[in-house]
Amino acid sequence: MTEILIKNGFVFDPVSGIKGDKKDIAVKDGVIVESVSAAAKVIDASGMTVMAGGVDIHSHVAGAKVNVGRNFRPEDKLQAVYEPARGVRHMAGGNSVPTVFKTAYKYADMGYTTVIEAAMPPLYARHTHEEMRDTPIIDQAALPLFGNNWFILEYLKNGEIDNASAYIAWLLRSTKGYGIKCVNPGGTEAWAWGLNCMTVNDQVPYFEITPKEIIAGLMTVNESLHLPHSLHLHSNNLGNPGNYQTTLDSLKIAEGFKANNNFGRDQVMHHTHIQFHSYGGTGWGDFESKGAEVMDYINKNPNITCDIGFVTLDETTTMTGDGPFEYHLSALNHLKWANTDVEVECGSGIVPYIYSKDVYVCGVQWSIGLEMALLAKDHMRCYLTTDHPNAGPFTRYPRVMKWLMSEKARDEVFASMKAEDKVRDRSTLGSIDRELTLYEIAMMTRAGTAKALGMGKKLGGLVPGMQADIAVYPYNPETASDPEQIEYAFSNAKYLIKSGEIIINDSEIVSNGNKQTYWVDVKTNPSKQVEHDLREMFLKYYTVTERNYEVEEHAFMKNPNVISIDATQ
């Protein structure tokens, strides 16, 4: 494999503690090394910023609901600039729900090399893997949904942790999943009865178990299986005024839990799109931020990580496994609504949405995300996402970086709002003058996310021995003064190296790469009860057989990267 030497760039790497020093980075055989021969290809990064390839911990980019979103919103395509095929690039289109090709190319343009699909219905895992297989360049993994699964609800209600563990291990193997995702625990199952679970103590109809018990049970299972990633939680009561108390109650469930893994992960709970869960007020009239209160709790509890879910003030497409929320949202904005219930496992919904800066609620949502990120004390535990596409498209990450790094850029958005004074009054953002550094951005988008996923020994850094995923941006931190330079540079990587291969050369995509799909194979003690329950469930309830349920590597995956774990006792 070609040797590469990236010379004279300003390097930002939290893994090695480098904060903008001019440094050379050497690559050989797909990994970062101490030095290379004189024959190495030289990339002159003078006056540019060098970071590890970005790692997105939470995005919705592949699978059944994403494809429904594409079909459901033909008008979304009208907002897109279609890119014709040229060179190695395929034709790319779509806006908030782009095609798999545009997804890959836009992530690459932003210097990202790894993306996690954050919600995979197990029954539709084949579809998810087919789309990931067809997505070039970026490495991926998918998180199956467990928080409303009939097997899990029954096992946890009965205190059968060993059976829950054996079932989750079986499902991860069958779906080629990476970790445990829990959306609106118990609430989506309650939605099948026209109900919801709004607090952690509400009973799930028929199953007589609470969200608190589901969350605690899944954390227990996660650590008993020694998984690379923690429980990935979307807690109850998303998007409603006053929901911050439910969020704090959910976070407190992690108290007393300790991480148990060999992957360098410290947290036991990752709370996703925390912005949507940090609302105060009793209704939309007195809607306000409680982001400071929620972030204060996270700051004080190192066994919790979060991603923000920044609102980007765009028209977008919301899609989530939180089915009752989408129904509620459609009742608010009176736009079209799609809903589905996935056999004995989960459900989801889709609704278009416009985050308008002229609507004060949207302005407050925008301010909450930024407020929380700026109040975070450790950006190795607080990450940049937009819950793509729910709070905005992932292509806005560079714009969010601009807002985080520039008080001037934030003030310009405030000044453009019709209800500027009201928005400023409902959060603390206007009083915060903090501006994040490139080093902190690298934490939020690379080093921190990789560590939280249990990939920190391989991804997210520029230490010799790590995978050679490297982004070079046309941004000079010594001379740049215009905030717009931040958004431009981080939207247009000058060079991108993925696994030691040059993907972007002088701002042009020159290779579709050799993507990998990660999945976790956990060995557990056999459970006769789980084997019996699976036979019964497939016979009585599923419309497919167990054989047609499983994802086969050779048919549905490209370059599978299996992480094997022995959790037998």
C-alpha positions as CSV (number, residue, x, y, z in Angstrom):
1,M,0.0,0.0,0.0
2,T,1.2,3.5,-0.8
3,E,3.0,5.4,1.9
4,I,1.8,8.9,2.6
5,L,3.3,11.8,4.5
6,I,1.1,14.8,5.5
7,K,3.5,17.7,6.2
8,N,3.4,21.0,8.0
9,G,-0.3,20.9,9.0
10,F,-1.8,22.4,12.2
11,V,-2.7,19.1,14.0
12,F,-5.6,18.9,16.5
13,D,-5.7,15.5,18.2
14,P,-7.2,15.0,21.7
15,V,-6.0,11.4,21.8
16,S,-2.3,12.5,21.8
17,G,-3.0,15.9,23.4
18,I,-1.8,17.9,20.3
19,K,-3.5,21.4,20.2
20,G,-2.6,22.9,16.9
21,D,1.1,22.2,16.7
22,K,2.7,22.0,13.3
23,K,3.4,18.3,12.9
24,D,3.8,15.7,10.2
25,I,1.6,12.6,10.0
26,A,2.9,9.4,8.4
27,V,0.8,6.6,6.9
28,K,1.7,3.1,5.8
29,D,-0.3,-0.1,5.2
30,G,-3.5,1.6,6.3
31,V,-2.3,2.8,9.7
32,I,-0.6,5.8,11.2
33,V,3.1,5.2,11.7
34,E,6.1,7.0,13.2
35,S,7.9,7.5,9.8
36,V,7.8,6.5,6.2
37,S,10.4,6.2,3.4
38,A,11.6,8.9,1.1
39,A,9.3,7.4,-1.6
40,A,6.2,8.3,0.3
41,K,3.6,10.5,-1.4
42,V,3.8,13.9,0.2
43,I,0.7,16.1,0.9
44,D,1.6,19.6,1.8
45,A,-0.8,20.7,4.5
46,S,0.8,24.1,5.1
47,G,-1.7,26.6,6.5
48,M,-4.3,23.9,6.9
49,T,-6.0,22.0,9.8
50,V,-5.4,18.3,10.3
51,M,-7.7,16.0,12.3
52,A,-8.6,12.4,12.5
53,G,-11.5,11.3,10.4
54,G,-14.9,12.3,11.9
55,V,-17.0,9.7,13.8
56,D,-20.7,10.4,13.9
57,I,-22.3,8.6,16.9
58,H,-25.9,9.2,15.9
59,S,-27.5,9.6,12.5
60,H,-30.4,8.1,10.5
61,V,-29.0,7.3,7.1
62,A,-30.1,3.8,6.2
63,G,-33.0,1.4,6.5
64,A,-36.7,1.1,6.1
65,K,-37.8,4.4,7.7
66,V,-35.2,6.4,5.8
67,N,-36.4,4.9,2.5
68,V,-40.0,5.6,3.4
69,G,-38.9,9.2,4.1
70,R,-37.5,9.5,0.6
71,N,-40.7,8.2,-0.9
72,F,-42.9,10.1,1.5
73,R,-41.4,13.5,0.7
74,P,-40.8,13.9,-3.1
75,E,-40.9,17.7,-2.4
76,D,-37.6,17.3,-0.4
77,K,-35.8,16.5,-3.6
78,L,-36.8,19.9,-5.0
79,Q,-34.6,21.6,-2.4
80,A,-31.6,19.6,-3.4
81,V,-28.9,20.4,-5.9
82,Y,-28.5,17.2,-7.9
83,E,-24.9,16.3,-8.6
84,P,-24.4,14.4,-11.9
85,A,-22.1,11.4,-12.1
86,R,-18.5,12.3,-12.8
87,G,-15.3,10.4,-12.4
88,V,-15.7,7.8,-9.6
89,R,-18.8,9.6,-8.3
90,H,-22.3,8.3,-8.8
91,M,-25.2,10.7,-9.3
92,A,-26.3,12.1,-5.9
93,G,-29.5,13.7,-4.9
94,G,-31.9,14.4,-2.0
95,N,-31.8,17.0,0.7
96,S,-32.8,16.1,4.3
97,V,-33.1,12.5,3.2
98,P,-30.4,12.1,0.6
99,T,-29.5,9.0,-1.5
100,V,-26.9,6.6,-0.2
101,F,-24.4,8.1,-2.6
102,K,-25.0,11.7,-1.5
103,T,-24.8,10.6,2.1
104,A,-21.4,9.2,1.6
105,Y,-20.0,12.1,-0.5
106,K,-21.3,14.8,1.8
107,Y,-19.9,13.0,4.9
108,A,-16.6,12.7,3.1
109,D,-16.6,16.3,2.1
110,M,-16.9,17.1,5.8
111,G,-14.0,14.8,6.7
112,Y,-16.1,12.1,8.3
113,T,-15.1,8.4,7.9
114,T,-17.4,6.5,10.3
115,V,-21.2,6.9,10.8
116,I,-23.5,5.0,13.1
117,E,-27.0,4.2,11.9
118,A,-28.8,4.9,15.2
119,A,-32.1,2.9,14.9
120,M,-32.4,-0.4,13.2
121,P,-35.7,-2.3,13.5
122,P,-34.5,-5.9,13.8
123,L,-37.1,-7.2,11.4
124,Y,-35.8,-4.8,8.8
125,A,-32.2,-5.3,9.4
126,R,-31.6,-6.8,5.9
127,H,-32.9,-3.6,4.3
128,T,-30.6,-1.5,6.6
129,H,-27.6,-3.5,5.7
130,E,-28.4,-3.4,2.0
131,E,-28.4,0.4,2.1
132,M,-25.2,0.5,4.2
133,R,-23.6,-1.9,1.7
134,D,-24.4,0.4,-1.1
135,T,-23.1,3.5,0.7
136,P,-19.5,4.0,-0.4
137,I,-16.5,5.4,1.5
138,I,-17.8,5.6,5.1
139,D,-17.5,2.8,7.6
140,Q,-20.8,2.0,9.4
141,A,-22.6,0.1,12.1
142,A,-26.2,-0.1,13.2
143,L,-27.9,-0.2,16.6
144,P,-30.9,-2.5,16.8
145,L,-34.0,-1.3,18.8
146,F,-34.7,-3.1,22.1
147,G,-36.8,-0.8,24.3
148,N,-40.2,-2.0,23.2
149,N,-39.3,-5.5,22.2
150,W,-41.8,-8.1,23.6
151,F,-39.0,-10.6,24.5
152,I,-37.1,-7.9,26.4
153,L,-40.2,-6.5,28.2
154,E,-41.2,-10.0,29.3
155,Y,-37.7,-11.1,30.5
156,L,-37.0,-7.9,32.3
157,K,-40.4,-7.9,34.0
158,N,-39.7,-11.3,35.3
159,G,-36.1,-10.4,36.4
160,E,-34.6,-12.9,33.9
161,I,-31.4,-11.0,33.2
162,D,-29.6,-14.1,31.8
163,N,-32.4,-14.8,29.3
164,A,-32.4,-11.1,28.3
165,S,-28.7,-11.2,27.8
166,A,-28.9,-14.4,25.7
167,Y,-31.7,-13.0,23.6
168,I,-29.8,-9.7,22.9
169,A,-26.7,-11.6,22.0
170,W,-28.8,-13.8,19.6
171,L,-30.4,-10.7,18.1
172,L,-27.1,-8.8,17.6
173,R,-25.8,-11.9,15.8
174,S,-28.9,-12.3,13.7
175,T,-29.1,-8.7,12.7
176,K,-25.4,-8.0,12.6
177,G,-26.0,-5.2,15.1
178,Y,-23.5,-3.2,17.1
179,G,-25.2,-2.3,20.4
180,I,-28.4,-1.7,22.4
181,K,-30.6,1.2,21.3
182,C,-33.6,2.0,23.5
183,V,-36.2,4.5,22.1
184,N,-39.1,5.8,24.4
185,P,-38.8,2.7,26.6
186,G,-42.2,1.1,26.8
187,G,-43.9,4.1,25.2
188,T,-43.9,2.9,21.7
189,E,-45.4,-0.4,22.8
190,A,-48.0,1.6,24.7
191,W,-48.7,3.4,21.5
192,A,-50.1,0.2,20.1
193,W,-52.9,0.7,22.7
194,G,-53.2,4.5,21.8
195,L,-51.2,5.4,24.9
196,N,-47.7,6.5,25.8
197,C,-45.3,6.4,28.8
198,M,-44.5,10.0,29.7
199,T,-42.6,9.4,33.0
200,V,-40.1,6.7,34.0
201,N,-42.7,5.2,36.4
202,D,-45.6,4.8,33.9
203,Q,-46.7,1.2,33.4
204,V,-46.5,-0.3,30.0
205,P,-50.0,-1.8,29.2
206,Y,-50.2,-5.6,29.5
207,F,-46.5,-6.0,30.3
208,E,-46.7,-4.2,33.7
209,I,-43.2,-2.9,33.6
210,T,-42.0,0.7,33.8
211,P,-39.5,2.6,31.6
212,K,-37.2,2.9,34.7
213,E,-37.1,-0.9,34.9
214,I,-36.5,-1.2,31.2
215,I,-33.6,1.3,31.3
216,A,-32.0,-0.3,34.3
217,G,-32.4,-3.8,32.9
218,L,-30.8,-2.9,29.6
219,M,-27.9,-1.2,31.3
220,T,-27.4,-4.3,33.4
221,V,-27.4,-6.6,30.3
222,N,-25.2,-4.2,28.4
223,E,-22.4,-4.4,31.0
224,S,-22.9,-8.2,31.5
225,L,-22.2,-8.7,27.8
226,H,-19.2,-6.3,27.9
227,L,-20.3,-4.5,24.8
228,P,-18.1,-1.9,23.2
229,H,-20.9,0.8,23.3
230,S,-23.1,1.6,26.3
231,L,-26.9,1.7,26.3
232,H,-27.9,4.3,23.7
233,L,-31.0,5.9,25.2
234,H,-33.7,8.1,23.7
235,S,-35.7,8.7,26.9
236,N,-39.4,9.2,27.3
237,N,-41.4,12.4,26.8
238,L,-39.3,13.8,23.9
239,G,-40.2,17.2,22.5
240,N,-42.7,18.3,25.2
241,P,-42.6,21.4,27.4
242,G,-41.5,20.4,30.9
243,N,-39.9,17.2,29.8
244,Y,-36.5,18.0,31.5
245,Q,-37.7,16.3,34.7
246,T,-38.3,13.0,32.9
247,T,-34.8,13.4,31.4
248,L,-33.2,13.9,34.8
249,D,-35.1,11.0,36.2
250,S,-33.9,8.9,33.3
251,L,-30.3,10.0,33.7
252,K,-30.4,9.2,37.5
253,I,-31.1,5.6,36.7
254,A,-27.4,5.3,35.8
255,E,-26.3,6.1,39.3
256,G,-24.3,3.2,40.8
257,F,-23.7,1.5,37.4
258,K,-20.1,1.0,36.3
259,A,-18.7,0.3,32.9
260,N,-17.5,-3.3,32.4
261,N,-15.8,-3.8,29.0
262,N,-12.3,-4.1,27.4
263,F,-12.8,-1.3,24.9
264,G,-11.8,1.8,26.9
265,R,-15.5,2.9,27.3
266,D,-16.2,4.7,30.6
267,Q,-19.9,5.5,30.3
268,V,-22.8,3.2,31.0
269,M,-25.4,5.4,29.4
270,H,-25.3,7.5,26.2
271,H,-28.3,9.9,26.0
272,T,-28.9,10.9,22.5
273,H,-30.3,14.2,21.1
274,I,-30.4,15.7,24.6
275,Q,-31.6,19.0,23.3
276,F,-35.0,17.6,22.5
277,H,-35.2,16.4,26.2
278,S,-34.2,19.6,28.0
279,Y,-37.4,21.7,27.8
280,G,-39.1,23.7,30.5
281,G,-42.5,25.3,30.8
282,T,-46.0,24.0,31.1
283,G,-47.0,24.6,27.5
284,W,-45.8,26.3,24.3
285,G,-46.7,29.7,25.6
286,D,-44.1,29.6,28.5
287,F,-41.8,27.2,26.7
288,E,-38.2,27.7,27.9
289,S,-34.8,26.1,28.2
290,K,-33.8,23.8,31.0
291,G,-30.6,22.9,29.2
292,A,-28.4,24.4,32.0
293,E,-30.0,22.1,34.6
294,V,-29.7,19.0,32.4
295,M,-26.1,19.7,31.4
296,D,-25.2,20.5,35.0
297,Y,-26.2,16.9,36.0
298,I,-24.3,15.4,33.0
299,N,-21.2,17.4,33.9
300,K,-21.3,16.0,37.4
301,N,-21.7,12.3,36.4
302,P,-18.8,10.9,34.3
303,N,-20.6,7.6,33.6
304,I,-22.9,9.4,31.2
305,T,-22.3,10.8,27.7
306,C,-24.6,12.7,25.4
307,D,-25.0,14.0,21.9
308,I,-26.9,17.3,21.4
309,G,-29.2,17.1,18.4
310,F,-28.6,20.7,17.3
311,V,-31.6,22.5,15.6
312,T,-30.2,24.0,12.4
313,L,-33.3,26.2,11.4
314,D,-34.0,24.3,8.2
315,E,-36.9,22.5,6.6
316,T,-36.3,18.8,7.2
317,T,-37.9,15.4,7.7
318,T,-38.4,14.0,11.2
319,M,-38.2,10.2,11.6
320,T,-38.0,8.3,14.8
321,G,-38.8,5.0,16.5
322,D,-40.9,7.2,18.9
323,G,-44.2,6.6,17.1
324,P,-46.4,8.5,19.6
325,F,-44.2,11.6,19.3
326,E,-44.6,11.7,15.5
327,Y,-48.4,11.6,15.8
328,H,-48.2,14.4,18.4
329,L,-46.0,16.4,16.0
330,S,-48.4,16.0,13.1
331,A,-51.2,17.3,15.3
332,L,-49.1,20.4,15.9
333,N,-48.0,21.3,12.4
334,H,-50.9,19.7,10.5
335,L,-48.5,18.2,7.9
336,K,-48.6,14.6,6.6
337,W,-47.8,11.7,8.9
338,A,-46.6,8.2,8.3
339,N,-46.6,5.5,11.0
340,T,-45.8,1.9,11.3
341,D,-45.7,-0.9,13.9
342,V,-43.0,-3.5,13.5
343,E,-44.0,-6.9,14.6
344,V,-43.4,-7.5,18.3
345,E,-40.3,-5.3,18.2
346,C,-40.8,-1.5,17.8
347,G,-42.5,1.2,15.7
348,S,-41.8,4.5,14.0
349,G,-43.2,7.6,12.4
350,I,-42.3,10.3,9.8
351,V,-43.5,13.9,9.7
352,P,-42.0,16.9,7.7
353,Y,-41.1,19.9,9.8
354,I,-39.9,23.5,9.3
355,Y,-37.7,25.0,12.0
356,S,-38.4,28.6,11.2
357,K,-36.3,31.4,12.8
358,D,-39.5,33.4,12.8
359,V,-41.2,31.0,15.2
360,Y,-39.9,31.7,18.7
361,V,-40.2,28.0,19.8
362,C,-37.8,27.0,17.0
363,G,-35.5,29.8,18.0
364,V,-35.5,28.6,21.6
365,Q,-34.8,25.0,20.4
366,W,-31.8,26.4,18.4
367,S,-30.5,28.2,21.5
368,I,-30.9,25.2,23.8
369,G,-28.5,23.0,21.8
370,L,-25.8,25.6,21.6
371,E,-26.3,26.6,25.2
372,M,-25.8,23.0,26.4
373,A,-22.7,22.4,24.3
374,L,-21.2,25.6,25.5
375,L,-22.0,24.7,29.2
376,A,-20.4,21.3,28.8
377,K,-17.2,20.9,30.8
378,D,-15.9,17.8,29.1
379,H,-16.4,17.6,25.3
380,M,-15.0,14.0,25.4
381,R,-18.5,13.3,26.7
382,C,-20.7,15.8,24.8
383,Y,-21.0,15.4,21.0
384,L,-22.0,17.2,17.9
385,T,-25.1,15.7,16.1
386,T,-28.3,17.0,14.6
387,D,-30.1,13.7,15.1
388,H,-30.0,13.7,11.3
389,P,-32.5,14.5,9.8
390,N,-34.7,15.3,12.8
391,A,-33.2,18.6,14.0
392,G,-31.6,19.3,10.7
393,P,-29.5,17.6,8.0
394,F,-26.1,16.3,8.9
395,T,-24.7,18.6,6.1
396,R,-25.1,21.5,8.6
397,Y,-22.5,20.2,11.0
398,P,-20.0,22.8,9.7
399,R,-22.6,25.5,10.4
400,V,-23.0,24.3,13.9
401,M,-19.2,24.3,14.3
402,K,-19.3,28.0,13.2
403,W,-21.9,28.8,15.8
404,L,-20.0,27.0,18.6
405,M,-16.8,28.7,17.7
406,S,-18.1,32.2,17.1
407,E,-20.2,34.4,19.4
408,K,-20.5,36.8,16.5
409,A,-22.1,34.1,14.3
410,R,-24.6,33.3,17.1
411,D,-25.5,37.0,17.5
412,E,-26.1,37.3,13.8
413,V,-28.7,34.5,14.0
414,F,-30.3,36.1,17.1
415,A,-30.6,39.4,15.2
416,S,-32.4,37.8,12.3
417,M,-35.2,36.5,14.5
418,K,-38.5,38.3,14.8
419,A,-38.8,37.3,18.4
420,E,-35.1,37.9,19.3
421,D,-35.8,39.4,22.8
422,K,-38.2,36.5,23.7
423,V,-35.8,33.9,22.5
424,R,-32.9,35.4,24.4
425,D,-35.0,35.6,27.5
426,R,-35.9,31.8,27.4
427,S,-32.3,30.5,27.5
428,T,-28.9,31.5,28.8
429,L,-27.2,31.4,25.4
430,G,-27.2,35.2,24.9
431,S,-25.1,35.6,28.1
432,I,-22.5,33.0,27.1
433,D,-19.4,34.4,25.5
434,R,-17.5,31.1,25.3
435,E,-16.2,30.1,21.9
436,L,-15.1,26.5,21.4
437,T,-11.6,25.7,20.1
438,L,-10.7,23.4,17.2
439,Y,-9.3,21.0,19.9
440,E,-12.8,20.9,21.5
441,I,-14.4,20.4,18.1
442,A,-12.1,17.5,17.6
443,M,-13.3,16.0,20.9
444,M,-17.0,16.4,20.0
445,T,-16.7,14.9,16.5
446,R,-13.8,12.4,16.7
447,A,-12.0,11.5,19.8
448,G,-15.0,11.5,22.2
449,T,-17.4,9.8,19.9
450,A,-14.9,7.0,19.0
451,K,-14.2,6.4,22.7
452,A,-17.9,6.3,23.6
453,L,-18.4,3.7,20.8
454,G,-15.6,1.5,22.2
455,M,-13.5,2.3,19.1
456,G,-11.1,4.7,20.7
457,K,-8.1,2.4,20.3
458,K,-8.6,2.4,16.6
459,L,-10.5,5.5,15.5
460,G,-10.7,9.2,16.4
461,G,-7.0,9.9,16.8
462,L,-3.7,10.3,15.1
463,V,-1.5,8.1,17.3
464,P,0.8,5.6,15.6
465,G,-1.0,2.2,15.2
466,M,-4.5,3.7,14.8
467,Q,-6.4,3.4,11.5
468,A,-5.3,6.0,9.1
469,D,-8.5,8.0,8.8
470,I,-7.3,11.6,8.3
471,A,-9.0,14.9,7.2
472,V,-7.2,18.0,6.0
473,Y,-9.2,21.2,6.0
474,P,-8.4,24.5,4.2
475,Y,-8.5,26.4,7.5
476,N,-5.5,28.3,8.9
477,P,-6.2,28.7,12.7
478,E,-3.5,31.4,12.9
479,T,-4.9,33.8,10.3
480,A,-8.6,32.9,10.0
481,S,-10.9,35.7,11.3
482,D,-14.2,35.4,9.4
483,P,-16.6,32.8,11.0
484,E,-17.8,31.9,7.5
485,Q,-14.4,30.4,6.9
486,I,-15.1,27.8,9.5
487,E,-18.3,26.6,7.7
488,Y,-16.7,26.6,4.3
489,A,-13.6,24.8,5.4
490,F,-15.3,22.0,7.3
491,S,-17.8,21.5,4.4
492,N,-15.0,21.1,1.9
493,A,-12.1,18.9,3.1
494,K,-9.0,19.5,0.9
495,Y,-7.8,15.9,1.5
496,L,-9.4,12.8,3.1
497,I,-7.5,9.6,3.8
498,K,-9.6,6.5,4.8
499,S,-7.8,3.4,5.9
500,G,-4.6,4.7,4.3
501,E,-6.3,5.3,0.9
502,I,-6.7,8.8,-0.5
503,I,-10.4,9.5,-1.0
504,I,-10.4,13.2,-1.6
505,N,-7.4,14.7,-3.4
506,D,-7.3,18.5,-3.8
507,S,-11.0,18.8,-3.0
508,E,-12.1,16.1,-5.5
509,I,-13.4,12.7,-4.6
510,V,-11.1,10.2,-6.4
511,S,-12.1,6.9,-4.8
512,N,-15.2,5.2,-3.4
513,G,-13.0,3.6,-0.8
514,N,-13.2,0.2,0.8
515,K,-15.9,0.6,3.4
516,Q,-16.4,-1.7,6.4
517,T,-19.4,-2.6,8.5
518,Y,-18.9,-3.3,12.2
519,W,-21.0,-5.7,14.1
520,V,-20.7,-7.5,17.5
521,D,-20.7,-11.2,18.0
522,V,-21.2,-12.1,21.7
523,K,-20.8,-15.6,23.0
524,T,-23.1,-16.3,26.0
525,N,-24.2,-19.3,28.0
526,P,-26.9,-21.2,26.1
527,S,-30.5,-20.6,27.2
528,K,-33.1,-23.3,26.5
529,Q,-35.8,-20.9,27.5
530,V,-34.8,-18.3,24.9
531,E,-34.5,-21.0,22.3
532,H,-38.0,-22.2,23.1
533,D,-39.4,-18.6,23.2
534,L,-37.9,-17.9,19.8
535,R,-39.5,-21.0,18.2
536,E,-42.9,-20.0,19.7
537,M,-42.7,-16.4,18.7
538,F,-41.7,-17.1,15.1
539,L,-44.5,-19.7,14.9
540,K,-47.2,-17.6,16.4
541,Y,-46.5,-13.9,15.7
542,Y,-43.8,-13.2,13.0
543,T,-44.7,-13.2,9.3
544,V,-41.2,-14.5,8.5
545,T,-39.3,-17.6,9.6
546,E,-36.2,-17.4,11.7
547,R,-34.1,-18.4,8.7
548,N,-35.5,-15.5,6.7
549,Y,-34.9,-13.1,9.6
550,E,-31.2,-13.4,9.9
551,V,-28.7,-11.2,8.0
552,E,-26.2,-13.2,6.1
553,E,-22.8,-11.6,5.8
554,H,-22.0,-12.7,2.2
555,A,-25.4,-11.4,0.9
556,F,-26.0,-8.2,2.8
557,M,-22.6,-6.8,4.0
558,K,-19.5,-5.3,2.5
559,N,-16.2,-6.1,4.3
560,P,-17.8,-7.1,7.7
561,N,-15.6,-6.3,10.7
562,V,-16.7,-8.6,13.5
563,I,-16.0,-7.7,17.1
564,S,-16.0,-10.9,19.1
565,I,-16.7,-11.0,22.8
566,D,-16.8,-13.9,25.2
567,A,-19.5,-13.2,27.9
568,T,-19.8,-16.7,29.2
569,Q,-19.6,-17.3,32.9
